[in-house]
Amino acid sequence: MNTARAHFLLGSVVLLLASSAAARSRGAECQDPPAAPAKGAVLDCSDCLLSWEIWWRHHRNAYLGRPAVAGAPAKRSIAPVLSALQRAIATTDDPEVAIECALAMAQTDVDQPDHLLVDALRPLLRRRDENVAGFAALSIGIAGRLANGEAQLLVDLLTDRPAGRAACGGSVHEDVRAFAAYGLGLLVDRTADGATQRLACDALTATLAEPRTASPVLLAAAAHGLGLAAAAATPCAAAARHDAANALMRVLAHGDDPSLHLAQGRCLLALARFAAHNPVVDAALKARCRDELLDQGRRMASHVDVERAAILVLAERCAPDEDGTGPDAALSALLLELRHRHGDAQARRFATLALGRIGGARNRAHLLAALPAATAPRERSWVALALGVLAHRQRRAQRIDQYDGDLLLGAALAEQFAAARNEELVGALGVALGLAGPRGSAATMRQRLHDAVDDETTAIHLVDGLVLLDDREAIWPLRSVVARSRTRPCLRAAATEALARLGDATAATAAAVRMAPQPGERVSLVESVLAVRAAGHLGAPACIDPLLAVLADDSQEGLVRACAAAALGHAIDQRPTPWTVRVALGADYRALDRILSNGRNGILDRF
């Protein structure tokens, strides 16, 4: 199979859950026109990326976490996995297999002497394929290790120093430098070492120092990397963080240069991370976001990237609006206005979601009124999701797990759920009910799941809703879904993972092992990819041997072997959430550069 077709099939699998309901949605246009369109509106009426499902795909794992499977791989059983991954890296010419093996090795906290990660990945830095070299650099950062000069190596790659050129066997490609920026951010996020934090922040800050000469992709990566690094708040790195915040502000000061809009949006996101530790930065950032949004419609169309980022930042940083008199009440009021009048449809959706993420009684009242008033299913879906996020935040703030949540809010969502017929809306309300937590809705959701098995995308979202509700009575229906969905591999994989999350580890593991392709077995490529993914996401010891067999089977398609490597990485990763969550959270997925997402092989396009 040629590389282009392999990438196409992978992209189809990844985007299936995000777009199929949008494509099937009847009677709903992709864009709901605002009451009074602003000048300079970005017309994207045929764009199915406006669906709420894209946001959920990027944030799903942050809410669901990993399946808790009894008997996760012991440290002693990881050595054979590392050996197999290292052997595949050394022998394969397939770039996807090499990349996924590198990422998989990076996801274990066990670095045995014979499998030093940096030694295994150095040869990949010399590959002519800059994507392979870039992911090797990123993998070094994901691993978060310091003992073998990993941080300095990434700095040398980012800054194109002689040591970095020597590691690459020549000049460092711009894309490899961008990957190294993301890698540095992820590495610093995992360490409390102040010297490493200073080293990384200084290198990333220097990259931002000349915004008009560096490429937009590299600037965006450096800003994003700084945002990831800001999560580490060691006092001895305070000076470096101060300089970094100033550098981010200087990029924003370049005004309406269209070549900087991508980077400026990332600068706002990065500053939101710095603001969590610095009240002065927090105040300046909110003022900047307010000014960007007040000027919307009077700037060039490309500036919408900055405006969407400003909305997402306010969603993260604003205090709940209880009665209209709080410190950020004016910003909630601005977001409410933009929900109706912003010229960009995606910005309006983000503003709706922002009201839910901010929360508070006043925003809750606005969203509850908007839920039945929304005439288009897609708009109502976003309002429902915002209410679910709002209720989920409230539940987490009260630290009460066995809690039915906001009864009035839950009743409003349940009423809409009972009446909904549009597939996209049914899925959104199912997820929203799961986030909100009204356990009385579980029985209705189980029945809806039974009736919706033939509608794969909607059924998957209902499965997520039942998991969010922690509905143990859904175990038997989910077993039935697994048995009935052999021709619907996406749903089968989702139901298998749900069984593990709800505590039925035995059934989930058995299902995953049965799904995994056996050596020499020929099944469809999409079924193989999804089956291997499901097995790896469970992380049970029984899944390891089948995955190793697939990885070692040279007769399998390269894409299937690559997915087996990715699944092995999931299986040996004991962290609460996948590493991609840290990169995706809060980012504007409508303004991603080719390194983060290009629909084929970007950071967020991985298995």
N, C-alpha and C positions, 0 to 999 in steps of 0.2 A: 504493500500500500504506500503511495507517495505521501510526502510530508504534508502537502496542502490538503489532501483529503483527510488525513489523520487529524489535522488541526480543525478542519471543518466539523468532523464528527464530535470531537471533544467539545468544541464550542456549542454544538447543538445540545449535548448532554447538559452542559453547565447552564445554558440559557433556557432550557426547557421549562423548569419550574418558574422562571421569572417572567416568561413571555406568553406561554400558551394560553393561559386564561384571558390575557389581554386580547390575544388574537381572536378568541372565540366569543368574547363578550358581545352580546347582541343588544343593539339599541343604544350603545354608549359610545360617544365619540371619544377620541383620544385626548382632546383638549376641551375643557369647559370654558367658554369665553368669559372674561371678567365683565362686571357690570359696565365699567368704563375703561376700556383698554388704554394703557399708557402709551405715550409716544415711544418709539424705539422698541416696541414689543418684539419678542423673539417668537416667530410663528413656527410651532412644532406640532401642528395638529395631527399629523399622521404618525407620530412617534409613540410606539407602544412602551418605550422606556418610562413613560409617565406612570406606569402601574406601580402600586404600593409594593408589589411583590419583589421588585428590585431592591428596595430598602430592606425588606425583611431578609432577603438572601444575604445581604452584607452584615446584618446584625443578629441573625437567628442564633448563632452559636453563643453570642454574648448572653442571651436570655436562657437558652437551653443547657449550655455547658456540654460536657462530654457524657456519654452513656457510662453509668457506673456498673461495670461488669465484674463479678466476683472472680478472683484468681487472675488478676492482671499479670502480665509477664514479669517474672522475677529477674533481678539483675543478671543472674548467671545465665539466663536464657537469651539475653540480649546479645551476647558475644557472637553467636552464630549469625544473627541478623546483621550485625555490623560487618562481619566477614563477607557475607553474601553481597551486601551493598558495595563494599569496597572492591570486591572482585568484579562486580558488574561495571563499576566506574572505570576500572582499568582495562576492560575488554570490549566495551561497547563503542560503536561509532554512532549510535542513535542519540541525537542531542536530548530528546525528551527523557530517555532512560537515564542518561547521565545527570540531568537536572534533578529528576525526582529522587534518584539515589543520594545526591548531595543533600537535598532538603531533608530526606529521611534520616540520614546520619546526624544532621544537626538537631533533630528533635529528641534525642536521648540525652539524659543527664549523666550517662555513664560513658566516660572517655577512657577506655582501657589502653594500656601502654602500646599494644600492637595495633591499635586503631585510632591513633591520634588524628583528630578531625582535620586539622590544618595541613598535616602531611598528606592525607588522602585527597584533599581538595586542591592543593597547589598545582598538580598537573592540569586540572581543568582551567586554571587561569590562563594557560598558554594555548588553549584551543582557539582556532581561528573564528569560531562562532562566538560572537560577542555576547549572545544571550546565555550560552553555557558558561562563559567566563564570569558574566555578571551574576548569575545565580550561585556560582561557587563563592563569590564575595559575599552575597547576601546570606548564604548558609553559614559562613563563618560568624556573621553577626547574630543570626538566630540562635546559634549554640550558646553564645554569651560567655565564652571562656576567655581567660586572660593569660594563662601560664606560659603560652608559647608565642607571645608577641602578636596575638591576633589583632588587638586594637591598633597597634602601630602599622601592621600590614594594611588594614583597611584605610587608615589615614594616608598611607603612601599611595594607595590606589586612587583615593578620592582626589588628592592634590597633584597627581601625575608626577610624583617625585621619582628620582632615579631608582630607588628601591622598588617602587611600584612598577616601573617599566621593566625592571629586571624580572620581577615576578610574572609579568605578562609576556616576556620575550620581545618587548618593543614598546611603543607608545601605548598609553592606556586609553582605550576607546571611550568616547564620551558616555556611552551607555553603561559601560563597566564602572565608570566613576559615579554615575547616578545610583547604580545598584549598591556600590560601596557606601553611599550616603545613607540609604535606607538601612543597610547592615549596621553601620555605626550607631544609628538611633536605636535599633533593636538590641544591640549589644549593651549599650549604656543603660537601657531600660531594665536590664537584668543584673546590674552590678551596683554595689554600694561603694565602689572604690573611687574616691575623689579625684585621684590623679588621672584615672581613665576618663572620668567625666570631663575634666578640664581639657584633656587631649582631644577628645571627640568634639566637644562644643567649639573649641578654638578652630579646628579644621573646618567644621561645617559653617561657622561664622565667616571665616576667610573666604569661603566659596561664594557667600552672599555679598561680599564687599564690593564687587564690581558688577552690579546687576545688568548693565547695558552691554557687557562683553561676554558674560557666560550665557549658555544656551538656556531657553525656557525650561527644558526638561531637567537640566542639572540644577537650576535654581529651585524648581519645584521639589526635587528630591532632597536638596539641602535643607529647605524649610521644613519639609515633612520629617526629615531625620532629626532636626532640632526639636520638633514637637514630641517625637518619641523619646528623645533623651531627657526632655524636661520632666518626665515622670519621676526620674531619680533626683531626689532633693537633698543630697548630701551638703551640709553647710559649707564645707571647704571648697565646693565648686560654685559658690554664690557669685563670685566675680565673673566667672565664665558665663554663667546664665544671664547676668546683667548685660554683658557685652552682646550676647546672642539676642536678647530681647531688643536691644537698640538696633542691631543689624536688621532684624525683621521689620522694625518700624521704618527704617530707612528705605527698604524696598517698597513699602506701602506709600512712601512720600513721593514716589515717581509718577503719581497721578495717572493720567489716561494713556500711558504707553501700552498699546494692545499686546505687545510681545511679553509684557510682564503680568498680564491679568491672571494667567494660570498660577504663576508663582505667588502673586499677591493673595489669591484665595488660600493657598497653602500657608502663607505667612499668618493670616488670621487664625487658621486652625492651630498652628504652632503656638501662637500667643495665647490662645485659650488654655493650653497646657501650662504655660508659664504663669498665667494669671491665677491658677489654683494655689500658687505659693507666694503671690505678691499682690497685695491690694492696690498698689499704685498702677501696676500693669493692668490689673483687672478694670479699674476705672477708665484708664486710657483706651483700653480695647473696646469697651462698651460704647464709649463716645465715638470711636472711629467707626464701629459698625453702624451706629445710628446715622452718622453723616453719610456713609456709603448708601444707606437705604433711603434716606431722605432725598438724595440726588438721583434716585433711579428714574429712568425714563428720560433724563436730560443728558445722558452720556451715550457713547457708542454701544452698539448691541453686544459686542464681545465683553463688555464690563459686567454682564450678567453673571459671569463666573465669580466675580468678587462679591456680588450682591447675594448670590446663593450661599456662598461661604459665610457671609456676615449673618445670615439668618440661622445657619447651623451653629455658629458660635454663640449667638444669643440664646439659642435653645440650651446650650451647655452651661452657660455662665449666669443666666438670670435667676434671681430668687423668685419663688412662687408668688403669684399675684393673688392675694386673698381678698382685698377689698378696694383695690385701686389706689391705695395710699402708700404702698411699699416702696422700697428704694428703686426697684426696677419696673414699677407699674407702667410708666410711660413707654417703656420698651415693649411690654406685652401689648399695650394699646397700638403701638406702631405695627407689630406683627399681625394683629387682628385686622388692621386696615389693609396691610399688604396681602393678606389672605384673599381679599376680595378684588384688589385693584392692580396688583403687580402685573406687568405686561408679559412675564414669562410664566408658563403654566407650571413648570417644575418648581419655580420659586414660590408660587402660591401653595403648592402641595407641601413644600418644606415649611412654610409659615404655619400651615395648619398643624403639622406634626410638632412644630416648635412650641405651640401653645400647650400641647399635651405634655411635652417633655419638661416644660417649665412648671406647669401645674398651678395649684392654688384654686380657691373657690371661685374666683372671678373667671379664670380661664375655663374651669370646669363648666360653669354655667353657659358660657358662650358656645362651647363644643356640644353640650347637651341640646341646646337650642338648634344648632346647625345640623345635628344628625338627621332628624326627620325632614328638615327643610331642604336638604341637598337633593336635587332632582336627578342628577346623573349618578349612576352606580359607582363610577370611579371616584367622584368627589366624596360620596358617602363612605366609600371604602377608606379613604384617607382620614376622614373625621372619626370613623370607628377605631382605626388604628391609633389615632392620637388619644382617644379616650382610654383605650387599653393601656397605652404607655403611661398615661397620667395615673391610672389606678394602680398599675404595677409599681410605680415609684412610691406611691403612698403606702402600699403594702410593705415594700422593702424598708421604708423609713420607720415603720412601726415594728419591724423585725418580728412579724407574726406570720408563720408559715401556714398554720391551720386557720385560715381567715377567709371568710366569704367576700371580703372586699367591700367596696362602696355599693350598698344595696340598690340605691336609686340608679346609679350609673349602670350596674350590672343588669337591672331590669330593663333599662332602655336598650342596651345592646341585645339582650335576649329577645325583646319584642321585635326588633329589626331582623334578628336572625331567623325567627320563626316565619316572618313574612317574605324574606329575601328569596329571589329566584335566579338572579343573575349570578353566574358562577364565580366571577371575580369578587363580587360583594359577599357571597356566602363564605368564601375563603378568608376574606379580611375580617368578617365578623367572628368567625371561628377562632382566629388568632387573637383578636381583641378580647373575646370572652376568656380565653386562656390566660392572657396577661392580667385581666381584671380580677379573675379568681372566683366568680360566683359558682360554687360547686353544684348548685341546683340545675345548671345548664348542661351538665355532663351527659345526662340521659338523652336529652334532645340531640346533642352533638353525636353521640354514639349511633343513634338512629339515622341521623343525616349521613354519617360516614357509611353506614350499611347501604344506603340508597345511592351514594355518590361514588361507589367503587369504580364504576365505568368512566367517571370524570376524574382522571388521574390527578390533575393539578389541584382541584378543589379538595379531593380526598386527602392529599398530602398536607394541606393546610389544616384540615380538621384533625388529622393525626397530631400535628404540632399543638393545636389547641388543647387536646386531651392530655398531652404530656405536660403542658404548662399548668393544667388544672391538677396534675398528679392524680389522675383518675385511675385507680387500680382496677376498677370494674371494667376498664377498657381492654384488659389483657386478653380475655377470650375473644372479643370482637377483632382485636388486632391479629390474633393467631389466625382467625378466619380470613382476614384481609391478606395475610401472607400466603395462605393456601389458595386463595381465589385469584391472585394477581400475577400469575406466571407470565402473562402477556403484557403486564404493565410493570416493567422492572424498576422504574423510579418509585412507584408506590410501594412495591415489595421491599425495596431497600429502606424506605422511610419507616414502614411499619416494623421492620426488623429492628432498627435502631430504637424505635419507640418502646418495643418490648423490653429492651435492655434498660432504658431510662426509667421504666415503671417497675423494674425489679424482677422481671422474668428473664434472668440472664441465661438460664439453661435453654429455653426455647429460642431465644434470640441467637445464641451462639450456634445451636444446631441448624437454624435456618441459614445463618451466614455461611457456615461451612458447606452446606448443601448447595448454596448459590455459587460458591467460588469455583471457577473452572478447574478441572483436573488436568494434569499433564496429558497432552495429546488430544484433549477434548476440543471440538470445534463448535463454538456457539457464536451468536452474532456479536459484533464488536461492541455495540452499545450495551448489550446484556452483560458481557464480560466486564466492561469498565464499571458498571454500576454494582455488579456482584462483588467485585474486588474491593470497591470503595466501602461497601457495607461491612464486609469482613474486617477491614482494617479499622474502621471507626469504632467497632466494638472492643478491639484490643484484647480479646481473650486468647489464652495460650493455644486453644484448639484451632485458632485461625492462622497461627504463625506458619505451620508447616505447609498448608495449601498455598499460602502467599509466596513462600520461598520457592515452592515448586514452579509456580507460574513465572516468577522472576528468572529462574534458571532455564526455563523452557525456550530455547532459541526459535522454536517453530511458531511461537505465539507472535501476534502482531506487536510491533514495537510499542504502540499506544497501550496495549494491555499490560505489557511488562512494565512500562512506566507507571501505570496506575497501580500495579502490584507493589512497586517500590514506594509509591506515595502511601499506600495502605499500610505497609510495614512501618513507615514513619508515624502514622496515626496510632498504630498498635503499641509502639514502644514509648510514645509520648505520654508522660504522666502529668502534664500541666493541666490546669482546670479548663482552659480553652485553647483552641488552635492558635498558632502564632499569627495567622492572617487576621485574626480579630483585632489585634493591636494596631495593625496597619489600616484596617478598613473603618474602624469606629470614628464617626464624626466627619468623615471625608465626603466631599461632594462627588458622588459617582457619575455625575453628568459632566465633570470637568477633569477627567483622568488623563494623564499623559501615557505615552506608549509603554513606559516602564511599568506603571501600575496596572494598566489594563488596556489591551489592544484587541480583545476578543479572541485571541489565540494563545498567547504565551506570556502574558504579563504576570506580575506578582499576584494579583487578585484573580487571575484566570486559572490558577493551579487546581489540581484535583481536590 
